[in-house]
Amino acid sequence: MSNSASIDIDEIVEDATDVQAQKNVRCKSCEHEITSPALAIQPHEHTFRNPAGYSFHVLCYSDAPGAANVGEASTEASWFANYAWTFAICAQCHNHLGWWYEGKDRFAGLIATRLIR
């Protein structure tokens, strides 16, 4: 096999990796990879209003490895019955991305406008 064929294959693999990275869900502030569309759970999209009157369009994922959880868990004003929430922040830039929910299972509710999809 010639070196040029090997280089072409390497370029194809690199291009495919770049395309996959572009498809992953990333933080809008720093472009850190947060989760994957494959981890979206149904129903996936919700619009909620918090007690202060702010509305959020939230996307739900079974996991978001690029989001850290911060704070004490609370059930106060939870949008999901029997689930406690903590803040979900970008693990890289610490921007608030949404909330982690813990109940019979755990999932992330991420604010759509703070993500690149």
Summary of the structure (lengths in Angstrom):
residues: 117
radius of gyration: 17.7
end to end distance: 39.4
largest distance: 65.6
contacts: 324
relative contact order: 0.21
helix: 23%
strand: 45%
